[in-house]
Amino acid sequence: MDRTDKTPPSIGAALPIRLLPTYSEWLIEGQRDLEIQDGYSPDVLDSDWRTLVAQARSALNGHTGRVGIHGPFLGMTIMANDRKLRGAVSERLCQGVSFAAALGATHMVMHSPFIFFGSPFLPHTPASGLYDQIKVVQETVGPALELATQAGCTLVIENIQDTNPAPLLALIRSFNSQYVRMSLDTGHASITHRIGGPPPDQWVREAGALLEHVHVQDNDSNLDRHWTPGDGHINWFGLFEAISTLEHHPRLLLELRDPLQIQRAADYLVNRGLAI
């Protein structure tokens, strides 16, 4: 069933803390959703990050939009078969949730573990070990999920090299938790569409109620460029038409290589009546 409210959705942004003063007026005026990017960095998580959190809170005084973070992902997978590596990844994810909780964040992005090698419809299926793979992820993510649940923070798992939504959606459903949902990166979907995956708008339709979060970025389907919407090949009308069929409002966050292009990116979508 479509939402009765057909007002275009609000567009927010993914930003480092250092740029919050630059965009605070825009964020607060529209009470826009925000994602803090600093929480993915091991150097940040192993340092005095509470000072950074205090800076962010100060810059966001008066902001009531939803806030989240991009969690750690560098050099790690949430589907490591080595138990020692799983322990290290679990610890790092818990650090990310602690950062999010101190910030008052209500989502943390994690990366999908499904790296495809072959036909999009053959790897990571029940016939090729999907359920064993899911158990590994559950063991790895479990401690962080417990902390996230206590903090009211949803873990959103983002498509990376996934060319088939089914394994990722099966993984998310396996947690049977309102605090595990899907994140769509439109640029990643654009690249995998070129090699047999569905386009970004179909990812929205496949995820349905499980879609909590969208990284909005464009590219030429060759490289993960994180361009401003309109500078690449993505069908933005198709994407936002699919989003309009949802009964809820996923967080829509511009995630650009050059964050100083956020205003131009937002204007592109607003001027076409796709977002506000």
PyRosetta script that sets phi, psi and omega in degrees:
from pyrosetta import init, pose_from_sequence

init()
pose = pose_from_sequence("MDRTDKTPPSIGAALPIRLLPTYSEWLIEGQRDLEIQDGYSPDVLDSDWRTLVAQARSALNGHTGRVGIHGPFLGMTIMANDRKLRGAVSERLCQGVSFAAALGATHMVMHSPFIFFGSPFLPHTPASGLYDQIKVVQETVGPALELATQAGCTLVIENIQDTNPAPLLALIRSFNSQYVRMSLDTGHASITHRIGGPPPDQWVREAGALLEHVHVQDNDSNLDRHWTPGDGHINWFGLFEAISTLEHHPRLLLELRDPLQIQRAADYLVNRGLAI")
pose.set_psi(1, 135.4)
pose.set_omega(1, 179.3)
pose.set_phi(2, -74.9)
pose.set_psi(2, 154.0)
pose.set_omega(2, 172.3)
pose.set_phi(3, -64.5)
pose.set_psi(3, 143.9)
pose.set_omega(3, 175.5)
pose.set_phi(4, -73.5)
pose.set_psi(4, -29.8)
pose.set_omega(4, 178.1)
pose.set_phi(5, -82.9)
pose.set_psi(5, 112.3)
pose.set_omega(5, -177.3)
pose.set_phi(6, -101.6)
pose.set_psi(6, 14.7)
pose.set_omega(6, 173.9)
pose.set_phi(7, -60.9)
pose.set_psi(7, 133.9)
pose.set_omega(7, 178.1)
pose.set_phi(8, -56.1)
pose.set_psi(8, 148.4)
pose.set_omega(8, -178.7)
pose.set_phi(9, -72.1)
pose.set_psi(9, 156.5)
pose.set_omega(9, 177.2)
pose.set_phi(10, -78.6)
pose.set_psi(10, 141.1)
pose.set_omega(10, 177.8)
pose.set_phi(11, -103.8)
pose.set_psi(11, 132.4)
pose.set_omega(11, 178.0)
pose.set_phi(12, -116.5)
pose.set_psi(12, -160.4)
pose.set_omega(12, -173.8)
pose.set_phi(13, -150.4)
pose.set_psi(13, 153.1)
pose.set_omega(13, 171.2)
pose.set_phi(14, -102.7)
pose.set_psi(14, 122.6)
pose.set_omega(14, -171.5)
pose.set_phi(15, -141.6)
pose.set_psi(15, 150.8)
pose.set_omega(15, 169.1)
pose.set_phi(16, -77.1)
pose.set_psi(16, 156.0)
pose.set_omega(16, -177.7)
pose.set_phi(17, -59.3)
pose.set_psi(17, -33.6)
pose.set_omega(17, -177.0)
pose.set_phi(18, -62.8)
pose.set_psi(18, -22.1)
pose.set_omega(18, -178.6)
pose.set_phi(19, -99.9)
pose.set_psi(19, 2.2)
pose.set_omega(19, 179.3)
pose.set_phi(20, -59.9)
pose.set_psi(20, -41.5)
pose.set_omega(20, 177.6)
pose.set_phi(21, -59.7)
pose.set_psi(21, -31.9)
pose.set_omega(21, -179.9)
pose.set_phi(22, -66.2)
pose.set_psi(22, -35.8)
pose.set_omega(22, -173.7)
pose.set_phi(23, -112.2)
pose.set_psi(23, 6.7)
pose.set_omega(23, -174.7)
pose.set_phi(24, -60.9)
pose.set_psi(24, -41.2)
pose.set_omega(24, -179.6)
pose.set_phi(25, -62.1)
pose.set_psi(25, -45.1)
pose.set_omega(25, 179.0)
pose.set_phi(26, -63.4)
pose.set_psi(26, -43.4)
pose.set_omega(26, -179.4)
pose.set_phi(27, -65.3)
pose.set_psi(27, -43.9)
pose.set_omega(27, -175.3)
pose.set_phi(28, -76.0)
pose.set_psi(28, -39.0)
pose.set_omega(28, -179.7)
pose.set_phi(29, -59.6)
pose.set_psi(29, -41.5)
pose.set_omega(29, 179.5)
pose.set_phi(30, -97.5)
pose.set_psi(30, 1.2)
pose.set_omega(30, -174.2)
pose.set_phi(31, 43.8)
pose.set_psi(31, 55.5)
pose.set_omega(31, -173.5)
pose.set_phi(32, -84.0)
pose.set_psi(32, 151.6)
pose.set_omega(32, 174.8)
pose.set_phi(33, -66.4)
pose.set_psi(33, 149.3)
pose.set_omega(33, -174.8)
pose.set_phi(34, -140.0)
pose.set_psi(34, 143.6)
pose.set_omega(34, 171.1)
pose.set_phi(35, -124.5)
pose.set_psi(35, 123.9)
pose.set_omega(35, 176.4)
pose.set_phi(36, -84.6)
pose.set_psi(36, 126.5)
pose.set_omega(36, -173.9)
pose.set_phi(37, -89.2)
pose.set_psi(37, -18.1)
pose.set_omega(37, -172.9)
pose.set_phi(38, -61.7)
pose.set_psi(38, -25.8)
pose.set_omega(38, -173.4)
pose.set_phi(39, -70.4)
pose.set_psi(39, -4.8)
pose.set_omega(39, 177.8)
pose.set_phi(40, -82.8)
pose.set_psi(40, -17.6)
pose.set_omega(40, -169.3)
pose.set_phi(41, -82.7)
pose.set_psi(41, 125.6)
pose.set_omega(41, 174.4)
pose.set_phi(42, -58.8)
pose.set_psi(42, -36.4)
pose.set_omega(42, 179.8)
pose.set_phi(43, -63.4)
pose.set_psi(43, -37.9)
pose.set_omega(43, 177.7)
pose.set_phi(44, -69.2)
pose.set_psi(44, -47.2)
pose.set_omega(44, -175.9)
pose.set_phi(45, -66.7)
pose.set_psi(45, -23.9)
pose.set_omega(45, 179.0)
pose.set_phi(46, -95.5)
pose.set_psi(46, 9.2)
pose.set_omega(46, -178.4)
pose.set_phi(47, -117.7)
pose.set_psi(47, -168.5)
pose.set_omega(47, 177.5)
pose.set_phi(48, -80.7)
pose.set_psi(48, 72.8)
pose.set_omega(48, -176.2)
pose.set_phi(49, -72.6)
pose.set_psi(49, -14.4)
pose.set_omega(49, 179.7)
pose.set_phi(50, -65.3)
pose.set_psi(50, -27.3)
pose.set_omega(50, 174.3)
pose.set_phi(51, -65.0)
pose.set_psi(51, -42.5)
pose.set_omega(51, 176.5)
pose.set_phi(52, -62.3)
pose.set_psi(52, -42.3)
pose.set_omega(52, 179.3)
pose.set_phi(53, -60.6)
pose.set_psi(53, -41.3)
pose.set_omega(53, 178.9)
pose.set_phi(54, -63.5)
pose.set_psi(54, -38.4)
pose.set_omega(54, 177.3)
pose.set_phi(55, -63.2)
pose.set_psi(55, -42.6)
pose.set_omega(55, -179.9)
pose.set_phi(56, -64.7)
pose.set_psi(56, -45.8)
pose.set_omega(56, 179.9)
pose.set_phi(57, -59.9)
pose.set_psi(57, -39.3)
pose.set_omega(57, 179.0)
pose.set_phi(58, -64.6)
pose.set_psi(58, -44.3)
pose.set_omega(58, -179.2)
pose.set_phi(59, -66.9)
pose.set_psi(59, -25.0)
pose.set_omega(59, -175.2)
pose.set_phi(60, -101.4)
pose.set_psi(60, 15.6)
pose.set_omega(60, 178.2)
pose.set_phi(61, -57.5)
pose.set_psi(61, 120.3)
pose.set_omega(61, -176.5)
pose.set_phi(62, 98.5)
pose.set_psi(62, -7.6)
pose.set_omega(62, 179.4)
pose.set_phi(63, -85.8)
pose.set_psi(63, 126.9)
pose.set_omega(63, 179.9)
pose.set_phi(64, -118.9)
pose.set_psi(64, 5.6)
pose.set_omega(64, 175.7)
pose.set_phi(65, -69.1)
pose.set_psi(65, 169.6)
pose.set_omega(65, 179.3)
pose.set_phi(66, -72.0)
pose.set_psi(66, 139.4)
pose.set_omega(66, -178.6)
pose.set_phi(67, -123.3)
pose.set_psi(67, 139.0)
pose.set_omega(67, 175.0)
pose.set_phi(68, -142.1)
pose.set_psi(68, -175.3)
pose.set_omega(68, 176.6)
pose.set_phi(69, -135.6)
pose.set_psi(69, 159.0)
pose.set_omega(69, 166.2)
pose.set_phi(70, -90.0)
pose.set_psi(70, 120.4)
pose.set_omega(70, -178.2)
pose.set_phi(71, -79.5)
pose.set_psi(71, 176.0)
pose.set_omega(71, -177.9)
pose.set_phi(72, -67.0)
pose.set_psi(72, 143.5)
pose.set_omega(72, 177.5)
pose.set_phi(73, -152.1)
pose.set_psi(73, -15.5)
pose.set_omega(73, -172.9)
pose.set_phi(74, -62.2)
pose.set_psi(74, 124.7)
pose.set_omega(74, 174.7)
pose.set_phi(75, 66.1)
pose.set_psi(75, 21.0)
pose.set_omega(75, -176.5)
pose.set_phi(76, -141.2)
pose.set_psi(76, 157.9)
pose.set_omega(76, 174.2)
pose.set_phi(77, -132.0)
pose.set_psi(77, 146.5)
pose.set_omega(77, 177.4)
pose.set_phi(78, -86.2)
pose.set_psi(78, 10.6)
pose.set_omega(78, 179.3)
pose.set_phi(79, -129.2)
pose.set_psi(79, 47.9)
pose.set_omega(79, 179.1)
pose.set_phi(80, -82.1)
pose.set_psi(80, 130.7)
pose.set_omega(80, 178.1)
pose.set_phi(81, -76.0)
pose.set_psi(81, -25.0)
pose.set_omega(81, 179.9)
pose.set_phi(82, -76.0)
pose.set_psi(82, 121.0)
pose.set_omega(82, -175.4)
pose.set_phi(83, -62.2)
pose.set_psi(83, -36.6)
pose.set_omega(83, 178.7)
pose.set_phi(84, -64.7)
pose.set_psi(84, -40.2)
pose.set_omega(84, 177.3)
pose.set_phi(85, -66.4)
pose.set_psi(85, -38.6)
pose.set_omega(85, 178.1)
pose.set_phi(86, -59.8)
pose.set_psi(86, -40.5)
pose.set_omega(86, 178.9)
pose.set_phi(87, -61.7)
pose.set_psi(87, -42.0)
pose.set_omega(87, 179.9)
pose.set_phi(88, -66.0)
pose.set_psi(88, -41.5)
pose.set_omega(88, 179.2)
pose.set_phi(89, -65.7)
pose.set_psi(89, -42.3)
pose.set_omega(89, 177.7)
pose.set_phi(90, -58.0)
pose.set_psi(90, -44.7)
pose.set_omega(90, 179.5)
pose.set_phi(91, -61.5)
pose.set_psi(91, -43.0)
pose.set_omega(91, -178.9)
pose.set_phi(92, -65.7)
pose.set_psi(92, -41.2)
pose.set_omega(92, 178.2)
pose.set_phi(93, -63.0)
pose.set_psi(93, -39.5)
pose.set_omega(93, 177.9)
pose.set_phi(94, -64.1)
pose.set_psi(94, -37.2)
pose.set_omega(94, 174.9)
pose.set_phi(95, -61.1)
pose.set_psi(95, -42.0)
pose.set_omega(95, 178.4)
pose.set_phi(96, -61.5)
pose.set_psi(96, -43.4)
pose.set_omega(96, 179.0)
pose.set_phi(97, -64.5)
pose.set_psi(97, -38.2)
pose.set_omega(97, 177.5)
pose.set_phi(98, -61.9)
pose.set_psi(98, -41.9)
pose.set_omega(98, 175.9)
pose.set_phi(99, -60.3)
pose.set_psi(99, -46.3)
pose.set_omega(99, -179.4)
pose.set_phi(100, -62.2)
pose.set_psi(100, -44.6)
pose.set_omega(100, -177.5)
pose.set_phi(101, -63.3)
pose.set_psi(101, -41.0)
pose.set_omega(101, 179.3)
pose.set_phi(102, -64.2)
pose.set_psi(102, -31.4)
pose.set_omega(102, 179.7)
pose.set_phi(103, -80.1)
pose.set_psi(103, -16.3)
pose.set_omega(103, -173.2)
pose.set_phi(104, 81.4)
pose.set_psi(104, 21.7)
pose.set_omega(104, -177.4)
pose.set_phi(105, -74.9)
pose.set_psi(105, 147.3)
pose.set_omega(105, -179.1)
pose.set_phi(106, -117.3)
pose.set_psi(106, 10.4)
pose.set_omega(106, 166.2)
pose.set_phi(107, -148.7)
pose.set_psi(107, 151.9)
pose.set_omega(107, 171.9)
pose.set_phi(108, -136.6)
pose.set_psi(108, 125.9)
pose.set_omega(108, -179.7)
pose.set_phi(109, -81.1)
pose.set_psi(109, 132.7)
pose.set_omega(109, 169.2)
pose.set_phi(110, -122.4)
pose.set_psi(110, 162.2)
pose.set_omega(110, -178.5)
pose.set_phi(111, -97.8)
pose.set_psi(111, 139.6)
pose.set_omega(111, 174.6)
pose.set_phi(112, -59.1)
pose.set_psi(112, 142.3)
pose.set_omega(112, 179.6)
pose.set_phi(113, -91.5)
pose.set_psi(113, -1.1)
pose.set_omega(113, -170.5)
pose.set_phi(114, -86.7)
pose.set_psi(114, 98.9)
pose.set_omega(114, 177.7)
pose.set_phi(115, -98.4)
pose.set_psi(115, 117.8)
pose.set_omega(115, -172.9)
pose.set_phi(116, -90.1)
pose.set_psi(116, 138.6)
pose.set_omega(116, 175.1)
pose.set_phi(117, -139.4)
pose.set_psi(117, 90.6)
pose.set_omega(117, -175.8)
pose.set_phi(118, 135.3)
pose.set_psi(118, -162.4)
pose.set_omega(118, 179.0)
pose.set_phi(119, -61.1)
pose.set_psi(119, 141.2)
pose.set_omega(119, 179.3)
pose.set_phi(120, -57.6)
pose.set_psi(120, -20.5)
pose.set_omega(120, -174.0)
pose.set_phi(121, -105.5)
pose.set_psi(121, 10.9)
pose.set_omega(121, -179.5)
pose.set_phi(122, -111.8)
pose.set_psi(122, -44.8)
pose.set_omega(122, -178.5)
pose.set_phi(123, -71.8)
pose.set_psi(123, 156.2)
pose.set_omega(123, 173.8)
pose.set_phi(124, 56.4)
pose.set_psi(124, 46.3)
pose.set_omega(124, 174.0)
pose.set_phi(125, -114.2)
pose.set_psi(125, 166.9)
pose.set_omega(125, 177.0)
pose.set_phi(126, -54.0)
pose.set_psi(126, -31.8)
pose.set_omega(126, -179.9)
pose.set_phi(127, -74.8)
pose.set_psi(127, -15.2)
pose.set_omega(127, -178.6)
pose.set_phi(128, -123.0)
pose.set_psi(128, 34.2)
pose.set_omega(128, 168.3)
pose.set_phi(129, 92.1)
pose.set_psi(129, 17.9)
pose.set_omega(129, -176.1)
pose.set_phi(130, -57.2)
pose.set_psi(130, -44.3)
pose.set_omega(130, -174.5)
pose.set_phi(131, -68.3)
pose.set_psi(131, -35.8)
pose.set_omega(131, 174.4)
pose.set_phi(132, -65.8)
pose.set_psi(132, -38.4)
pose.set_omega(132, 178.3)
pose.set_phi(133, -64.6)
pose.set_psi(133, -40.9)
pose.set_omega(133, 178.6)
pose.set_phi(134, -62.3)
pose.set_psi(134, -39.7)
pose.set_omega(134, 179.1)
pose.set_phi(135, -61.9)
pose.set_psi(135, -39.4)
pose.set_omega(135, 178.2)
pose.set_phi(136, -62.2)
pose.set_psi(136, -44.8)
pose.set_omega(136, 180.0)
pose.set_phi(137, -64.7)
pose.set_psi(137, -42.5)
pose.set_omega(137, 179.7)
pose.set_phi(138, -60.2)
pose.set_psi(138, -41.5)
pose.set_omega(138, 178.5)
pose.set_phi(139, -64.8)
pose.set_psi(139, -38.3)
pose.set_omega(139, -177.7)
pose.set_phi(140, -71.5)
pose.set_psi(140, -44.3)
pose.set_omega(140, -173.4)
pose.set_phi(141, -84.7)
pose.set_psi(141, -20.4)
pose.set_omega(141, -173.3)
pose.set_phi(142, -48.1)
pose.set_psi(142, -52.8)
pose.set_omega(142, -179.5)
pose.set_phi(143, -60.1)
pose.set_psi(143, -40.1)
pose.set_omega(143, 178.6)
pose.set_phi(144, -67.5)
pose.set_psi(144, -37.4)
pose.set_omega(144, 178.7)
pose.set_phi(145, -64.7)
pose.set_psi(145, -37.9)
pose.set_omega(145, 177.8)
pose.set_phi(146, -61.4)
pose.set_psi(146, -45.6)
pose.set_omega(146, 177.7)
pose.set_phi(147, -65.1)
pose.set_psi(147, -41.6)
pose.set_omega(147, -178.7)
pose.set_phi(148, -63.8)
pose.set_psi(148, -39.8)
pose.set_omega(148, 178.8)
pose.set_phi(149, -62.3)
pose.set_psi(149, -43.6)
pose.set_omega(149, 178.1)
pose.set_phi(150, -62.0)
pose.set_psi(150, -33.1)
pose.set_omega(150, -177.1)
pose.set_phi(151, -90.2)
pose.set_psi(151, -5.1)
pose.set_omega(151, -176.6)
pose.set_phi(152, 69.5)
pose.set_psi(152, 33.3)
pose.set_omega(152, -176.6)
pose.set_phi(153, -112.1)
pose.set_psi(153, 124.1)
pose.set_omega(153, -179.0)
pose.set_phi(154, -87.3)
pose.set_psi(154, 130.1)
pose.set_omega(154, 174.1)
pose.set_phi(155, -85.3)
pose.set_psi(155, 118.7)
pose.set_omega(155, 179.8)
pose.set_phi(156, -109.9)
pose.set_psi(156, 126.4)
pose.set_omega(156, -175.2)
pose.set_phi(157, -100.6)
pose.set_psi(157, 120.7)
pose.set_omega(157, -170.5)
pose.set_phi(158, -94.2)
pose.set_psi(158, 135.8)
pose.set_omega(158, 172.4)
pose.set_phi(159, -63.4)
pose.set_psi(159, 133.7)
pose.set_omega(159, -179.9)
pose.set_phi(160, -119.2)
pose.set_psi(160, -81.2)
pose.set_omega(160, 175.9)
pose.set_phi(161, -103.0)
pose.set_psi(161, 10.3)
pose.set_omega(161, -177.5)
pose.set_phi(162, -62.5)
pose.set_psi(162, 125.4)
pose.set_omega(162, 174.0)
pose.set_phi(163, -105.5)
pose.set_psi(163, -2.2)
pose.set_omega(163, 179.2)
pose.set_phi(164, -136.4)
pose.set_psi(164, 120.6)
pose.set_omega(164, -178.7)
pose.set_phi(165, -66.4)
pose.set_psi(165, -21.5)
pose.set_omega(165, -169.3)
pose.set_phi(166, -59.9)
pose.set_psi(166, -48.6)
pose.set_omega(166, -179.9)
pose.set_phi(167, -61.7)
pose.set_psi(167, -41.5)
pose.set_omega(167, 179.8)
pose.set_phi(168, -64.1)
pose.set_psi(168, -42.8)
pose.set_omega(168, 179.1)
pose.set_phi(169, -67.9)
pose.set_psi(169, -36.1)
pose.set_omega(169, 175.9)
pose.set_phi(170, -63.5)
pose.set_psi(170, -40.9)
pose.set_omega(170, 178.0)
pose.set_phi(171, -61.6)
pose.set_psi(171, -47.2)
pose.set_omega(171, -178.2)
pose.set_phi(172, -62.8)
pose.set_psi(172, -44.4)
pose.set_omega(172, 179.5)
pose.set_phi(173, -64.5)
pose.set_psi(173, -29.7)
pose.set_omega(173, -175.4)
pose.set_phi(174, -64.4)
pose.set_psi(174, -24.7)
pose.set_omega(174, 179.0)
pose.set_phi(175, -74.7)
pose.set_psi(175, -22.9)
pose.set_omega(175, 180.0)
pose.set_phi(176, 50.1)
pose.set_psi(176, 46.5)
pose.set_omega(176, -176.5)
pose.set_phi(177, -136.3)
pose.set_psi(177, 137.4)
pose.set_omega(177, 175.6)
pose.set_phi(178, -68.1)
pose.set_psi(178, -11.1)
pose.set_omega(178, -178.2)
pose.set_phi(179, -97.6)
pose.set_psi(179, 13.9)
pose.set_omega(179, 171.2)
pose.set_phi(180, -129.7)
pose.set_psi(180, 118.4)
pose.set_omega(180, -177.5)
pose.set_phi(181, -140.3)
pose.set_psi(181, 178.2)
pose.set_omega(181, -176.2)
pose.set_phi(182, -98.6)
pose.set_psi(182, 145.0)
pose.set_omega(182, 170.8)
pose.set_phi(183, -115.2)
pose.set_psi(183, 133.1)
pose.set_omega(183, 176.0)
pose.set_phi(184, -106.7)
pose.set_psi(184, 125.8)
pose.set_omega(184, 168.5)
pose.set_phi(185, -101.5)
pose.set_psi(185, 115.1)
pose.set_omega(185, -173.6)
pose.set_phi(186, -64.7)
pose.set_psi(186, -35.9)
pose.set_omega(186, 179.8)
pose.set_phi(187, -68.4)
pose.set_psi(187, -40.1)
pose.set_omega(187, 177.0)
pose.set_phi(188, -61.7)
pose.set_psi(188, -43.8)
pose.set_omega(188, 179.5)
pose.set_phi(189, -63.9)
pose.set_psi(189, -33.9)
pose.set_omega(189, 177.9)
pose.set_phi(190, -63.0)
pose.set_psi(190, -41.0)
pose.set_omega(190, -179.9)
pose.set_phi(191, -68.5)
pose.set_psi(191, -47.0)
pose.set_omega(191, -177.6)
pose.set_phi(192, -71.6)
pose.set_psi(192, -22.7)
pose.set_omega(192, 174.2)
pose.set_phi(193, -60.8)
pose.set_psi(193, -34.7)
pose.set_omega(193, -179.2)
pose.set_phi(194, -65.1)
pose.set_psi(194, -25.3)
pose.set_omega(194, -178.6)
pose.set_phi(195, -110.6)
pose.set_psi(195, 23.7)
pose.set_omega(195, 171.0)
pose.set_phi(196, 115.7)
pose.set_psi(196, -7.4)
pose.set_omega(196, 178.0)
pose.set_phi(197, -82.0)
pose.set_psi(197, 170.9)
pose.set_omega(197, 179.0)
pose.set_phi(198, -76.0)
pose.set_psi(198, 157.4)
pose.set_omega(198, 176.0)
pose.set_phi(199, -70.8)
pose.set_psi(199, 167.1)
pose.set_omega(199, -176.9)
pose.set_phi(200, -53.8)
pose.set_psi(200, -41.1)
pose.set_omega(200, -177.6)
pose.set_phi(201, -64.9)
pose.set_psi(201, -31.6)
pose.set_omega(201, 178.7)
pose.set_phi(202, -72.9)
pose.set_psi(202, -30.7)
pose.set_omega(202, 173.1)
pose.set_phi(203, -58.8)
pose.set_psi(203, -40.5)
pose.set_omega(203, 178.2)
pose.set_phi(204, -60.4)
pose.set_psi(204, -45.9)
pose.set_omega(204, -177.1)
pose.set_phi(205, -68.1)
pose.set_psi(205, -36.8)
pose.set_omega(205, 178.9)
pose.set_phi(206, -68.3)
pose.set_psi(206, -39.2)
pose.set_omega(206, -178.1)
pose.set_phi(207, -74.9)
pose.set_psi(207, -39.8)
pose.set_omega(207, 178.9)
pose.set_phi(208, 55.7)
pose.set_psi(208, -125.4)
pose.set_omega(208, -175.7)
pose.set_phi(209, -65.9)
pose.set_psi(209, -16.2)
pose.set_omega(209, -179.7)
pose.set_phi(210, -81.7)
pose.set_psi(210, -9.3)
pose.set_omega(210, -177.9)
pose.set_phi(211, -81.3)
pose.set_psi(211, 112.6)
pose.set_omega(211, -176.7)
pose.set_phi(212, -106.6)
pose.set_psi(212, -18.4)
pose.set_omega(212, -162.2)
pose.set_phi(213, -157.5)
pose.set_psi(213, 139.2)
pose.set_omega(213, 179.1)
pose.set_phi(214, -135.2)
pose.set_psi(214, 125.2)
pose.set_omega(214, 168.0)
pose.set_phi(215, -87.4)
pose.set_psi(215, 117.3)
pose.set_omega(215, -176.2)
pose.set_phi(216, -97.5)
pose.set_psi(216, 112.8)
pose.set_omega(216, 177.9)
pose.set_phi(217, -157.2)
pose.set_psi(217, 158.6)
pose.set_omega(217, -176.5)
pose.set_phi(218, -119.6)
pose.set_psi(218, 160.7)
pose.set_omega(218, 173.9)
pose.set_phi(219, -161.9)
pose.set_psi(219, -176.8)
pose.set_omega(219, -178.2)
pose.set_phi(220, -99.3)
pose.set_psi(220, 15.6)
pose.set_omega(220, -178.8)
pose.set_phi(221, 68.5)
pose.set_psi(221, 8.6)
pose.set_omega(221, 178.2)
pose.set_phi(222, -107.8)
pose.set_psi(222, -32.4)
pose.set_omega(222, -174.2)
pose.set_phi(223, -148.4)
pose.set_psi(223, 151.1)
pose.set_omega(223, -178.1)
pose.set_phi(224, -77.5)
pose.set_psi(224, 77.4)
pose.set_omega(224, -166.4)
pose.set_phi(225, -85.1)
pose.set_psi(225, -21.9)
pose.set_omega(225, -177.7)
pose.set_phi(226, 53.9)
pose.set_psi(226, 51.9)
pose.set_omega(226, 177.2)
pose.set_phi(227, -83.5)
pose.set_psi(227, 165.9)
pose.set_omega(227, 172.5)
pose.set_phi(228, -65.0)
pose.set_psi(228, 136.5)
pose.set_omega(228, 174.6)
pose.set_phi(229, -50.3)
pose.set_psi(229, 136.0)
pose.set_omega(229, -176.9)
pose.set_phi(230, 98.5)
pose.set_psi(230, -17.0)
pose.set_omega(230, 179.5)
pose.set_phi(231, -88.9)
pose.set_psi(231, -7.7)
pose.set_omega(231, -178.5)
pose.set_phi(232, -125.1)
pose.set_psi(232, -143.0)
pose.set_omega(232, -169.6)
pose.set_phi(233, -110.3)
pose.set_psi(233, -3.5)
pose.set_omega(233, -172.1)
pose.set_phi(234, -69.9)
pose.set_psi(234, 140.7)
pose.set_omega(234, 176.5)
pose.set_phi(235, -84.1)
pose.set_psi(235, 94.5)
pose.set_omega(235, -175.2)
pose.set_phi(236, -72.4)
pose.set_psi(236, -31.6)
pose.set_omega(236, 175.1)
pose.set_phi(237, -60.9)
pose.set_psi(237, -45.7)
pose.set_omega(237, -179.7)
pose.set_phi(238, -61.0)
pose.set_psi(238, -41.7)
pose.set_omega(238, -179.7)
pose.set_phi(239, -63.2)
pose.set_psi(239, -50.0)
pose.set_omega(239, -175.5)
pose.set_phi(240, -73.6)
pose.set_psi(240, -26.4)
pose.set_omega(240, 173.5)
pose.set_phi(241, -65.2)
pose.set_psi(241, -40.8)
pose.set_omega(241, 177.2)
pose.set_phi(242, -65.1)
pose.set_psi(242, -41.9)
pose.set_omega(242, 178.7)
pose.set_phi(243, -61.5)
pose.set_psi(243, -34.8)
pose.set_omega(243, -178.7)
pose.set_phi(244, -65.8)
pose.set_psi(244, -18.2)
pose.set_omega(244, 179.9)
pose.set_phi(245, -83.4)
pose.set_psi(245, -10.8)
pose.set_omega(245, -178.7)
pose.set_phi(246, -75.2)
pose.set_psi(246, 151.8)
pose.set_omega(246, 178.5)
pose.set_phi(247, -90.2)
pose.set_psi(247, 2.2)
pose.set_omega(247, 178.8)
pose.set_phi(248, -133.6)
pose.set_psi(248, 177.3)
pose.set_omega(248, -175.9)
pose.set_phi(249, -116.2)
pose.set_psi(249, 94.6)
pose.set_omega(249, 175.2)
pose.set_phi(250, -62.8)
pose.set_psi(250, 155.6)
pose.set_omega(250, 175.0)
pose.set_phi(251, -73.8)
pose.set_psi(251, 126.1)
pose.set_omega(251, -179.2)
pose.set_phi(252, -111.8)
pose.set_psi(252, 112.3)
pose.set_omega(252, -169.2)
pose.set_phi(253, -127.4)
pose.set_psi(253, 117.9)
pose.set_omega(253, 174.4)
pose.set_phi(254, -65.3)
pose.set_psi(254, 120.8)
pose.set_omega(254, 178.6)
pose.set_phi(255, -121.1)
pose.set_psi(255, 95.8)
pose.set_omega(255, -171.2)
pose.set_phi(256, -112.2)
pose.set_psi(256, 148.1)
pose.set_omega(256, 175.9)
pose.set_phi(257, -59.6)
pose.set_psi(257, -39.1)
pose.set_omega(257, 176.7)
pose.set_phi(258, -110.7)
pose.set_psi(258, 96.7)
pose.set_omega(258, -176.6)
pose.set_phi(259, -64.6)
pose.set_psi(259, -13.7)
pose.set_omega(259, 176.6)
pose.set_phi(260, -72.6)
pose.set_psi(260, -6.1)
pose.set_omega(260, 176.1)
pose.set_phi(261, -94.1)
pose.set_psi(261, 7.9)
pose.set_omega(261, -176.6)
pose.set_phi(262, -57.4)
pose.set_psi(262, -45.7)
pose.set_omega(262, -177.1)
pose.set_phi(263, -64.3)
pose.set_psi(263, -42.0)
pose.set_omega(263, 178.2)
pose.set_phi(264, -62.8)
pose.set_psi(264, -39.9)
pose.set_omega(264, 179.5)
pose.set_phi(265, -65.3)
pose.set_psi(265, -45.0)
pose.set_omega(265, 179.3)
pose.set_phi(266, -62.4)
pose.set_psi(266, -42.7)
pose.set_omega(266, 179.8)
pose.set_phi(267, -60.9)
pose.set_psi(267, -37.3)
pose.set_omega(267, 178.9)
pose.set_phi(268, -58.6)
pose.set_psi(268, -45.1)
pose.set_omega(268, -178.0)
pose.set_phi(269, -73.6)
pose.set_psi(269, -41.4)
pose.set_omega(269, -179.0)
pose.set_phi(270, -66.0)
pose.set_psi(270, -43.0)
pose.set_omega(270, -177.9)
pose.set_phi(271, -64.7)
pose.set_psi(271, -20.1)
pose.set_omega(271, 177.7)
pose.set_phi(272, -98.3)
pose.set_psi(272, 6.5)
pose.set_omega(272, 177.7)
pose.set_phi(273, 72.7)
pose.set_psi(273, 17.4)
pose.set_omega(273, -177.7)
pose.set_phi(274, -88.6)
pose.set_psi(274, -27.5)
pose.set_omega(274, -177.1)
pose.set_phi(275, -147.6)
pose.set_psi(275, 169.3)
pose.set_omega(275, 176.0)
pose.set_phi(276, -123.9)
pose.dump_pdb("model.pdb")
